[in-house]
Amino acid sequence: MSFGFFYEVEDSARDLLTDCMSKGEWYDVLGELHIENSQSCKAEESLPAWELALKEASGPLARLFTGELRAETDEFDDPSVVFLGADLVKSIAGEIRKNGKSFFESLLKEVGCDADSWLFEPMYQFFNEAAGRNKAAIILWGG
């Protein structure tokens, strides 16, 4: 069973993550940040569908699952984790607003993941609120 979360963090978290490569190093920093206490959006099992749907996206949406910083993939299938700086969070919020729900529903339908469109509203709310507070984001997903 997969899972996914968007976490709101300070943009300065970048400083702690810049030299992290392995997922273990990233997870250690997430512990230091007490990420479990951060504002978050639970994406349930829908992030892999959104990742697939946005695979060919351009602009800020193309960076949603690659981030500005990310942990290396490993052979253990550990959860993926990326960091999105405050400016990128603002850009993503703007792209979500500009494109609207029907755009994302169409992309999800193209990849056979219509049911995962439920995530649009909570994801938009998360990015819009984080952008309004000038926060960065960490996305953690896997399973």
Stockholm file with secondary structure:
# STOCKHOLM 1.0

chainA/1-143         MSFGFFYEVEDSARDLLTDCMSKGEWYDVLGELHIENSQSCKAEESLPAWELALKEASGPLARLFTGELRAETDEFDDPSVVFLGADLVKSIAGEIRKNGKSFFESLLKEVGCDADSWLFEPMYQFFNEAAGRNKAAIILWGG
#=GR chainA/1-143 SS CCEEEEEEECTTHHHHHTTCCSHHHHHHHHHHTTGGGSCEEECTTCHHHHHHHTTTCCGGGGGTTTCSEECCCCTTCCCEEEEECHHHHHHHHHHHHHHHHHHHHHHHHHTTCGGGGGGHHHHHHHHHHHHHTTCEEEEEEEC
#=GC SS_cons         CCEEEEEEECTTHHHHHTTCCSHHHHHHHHHHTTGGGSCEEECTTCHHHHHHHTTTCCGGGGGTTTCSEECCCCTTCCCEEEEECHHHHHHHHHHHHHHHHHHHHHHHHHTTCGGGGGGHHHHHHHHHHHHHTTCEEEEEEEC
//
